[in-house]
Amino acid sequence: MKKDERTKYQTWDSLPDTLTANHISQFLQISRRRVYELFQIHVEEGGIPNFEIGASKRVTKKDFKKWISSRMKEKNNTNS
């Protein structure tokens, strides 16, 4: 993968409506392995909501935005 492809997804507008682990890892600048670990955690416990298409995991952009917001709120609540 070329360097410019690794840094392609850095803004909300650059993300497609249906995300892969690769999109999320690029956006959050974490490993794909960590994204898959977050997929396995129950949403109520902080995992990323996802659905399967065959053996592939996908996330809607809307659910990903909600997940990011909830993580930020949780962080702000623990710092208050």
C-alpha positions as CSV (number, residue, x, y, z in Angstrom):
1,M,0.0,0.0,0.0
2,K,1.3,3.4,-0.9
3,K,1.8,6.1,1.7
4,D,-0.9,8.3,0.2
5,E,-3.4,5.4,0.4
6,R,-2.7,4.9,4.1
7,T,-3.6,8.5,4.9
8,K,-6.6,8.8,2.6
9,Y,-9.3,8.6,5.2
10,Q,-8.6,11.5,7.6
11,T,-11.8,13.4,7.6
12,W,-15.5,12.5,8.0
13,D,-16.2,13.6,4.5
14,S,-13.5,11.3,3.1
15,L,-15.1,8.2,4.7
16,P,-17.6,6.2,2.6
17,D,-21.1,5.4,4.0
18,T,-20.1,1.8,4.8
19,L,-16.7,1.3,6.5
20,T,-14.2,-1.5,6.6
21,A,-11.7,-2.2,9.3
22,N,-9.1,-0.6,7.0
23,H,-11.1,2.7,6.8
24,I,-11.4,2.8,10.5
25,S,-7.8,2.0,11.2
26,Q,-6.7,4.7,8.9
27,F,-9.1,7.3,10.3
28,L,-8.2,6.5,14.0
29,Q,-4.6,5.8,13.2
30,I,-4.7,2.4,15.0
31,S,-3.9,-1.1,13.7
32,R,-6.5,-3.1,11.8
33,R,-5.9,-5.8,14.4
34,R,-7.1,-3.4,17.1
35,V,-10.2,-2.5,15.1
36,Y,-11.1,-6.2,14.8
37,E,-10.6,-6.5,18.6
38,L,-13.1,-3.6,19.0
39,F,-15.5,-5.4,16.7
40,Q,-15.5,-8.4,19.0
41,I,-16.3,-6.4,22.2
42,H,-20.0,-5.9,22.9
43,V,-21.2,-2.4,22.0
44,E,-22.4,-1.9,25.6
45,E,-18.9,-2.4,26.7
46,G,-17.3,0.0,24.3
47,G,-17.1,-2.1,21.1
48,I,-17.6,-0.7,17.6
49,P,-21.1,-1.7,16.3
50,N,-20.7,-3.7,13.1
51,F,-22.5,-6.2,10.8
52,E,-21.3,-9.0,8.7
53,I,-21.4,-9.5,4.9
54,G,-20.2,-13.0,4.5
55,A,-16.9,-13.2,6.5
56,S,-16.4,-9.4,6.2
57,K,-17.2,-6.9,9.0
58,R,-18.7,-3.6,8.1
59,V,-19.7,-0.5,10.0
60,T,-22.1,2.3,8.9
61,K,-20.7,5.7,9.0
62,K,-23.6,6.8,11.1
63,D,-22.9,4.1,13.8
64,F,-19.2,4.9,13.7
65,K,-19.9,8.6,14.4
66,K,-22.2,7.7,17.3
67,W,-19.5,5.4,18.6
68,I,-16.9,8.2,18.5
69,S,-19.3,10.6,20.2
70,S,-20.0,8.1,23.0
71,R,-16.3,7.5,23.6
72,M,-15.7,11.2,23.8
73,K,-18.6,11.7,26.2
74,E,-17.4,8.8,28.4
75,K,-13.9,10.3,28.5
76,N,-15.3,13.8,29.4
77,N,-17.5,12.2,32.2
78,T,-14.6,10.5,33.8
79,N,-12.5,13.7,33.7
80,S,-15.3,15.7,35.4
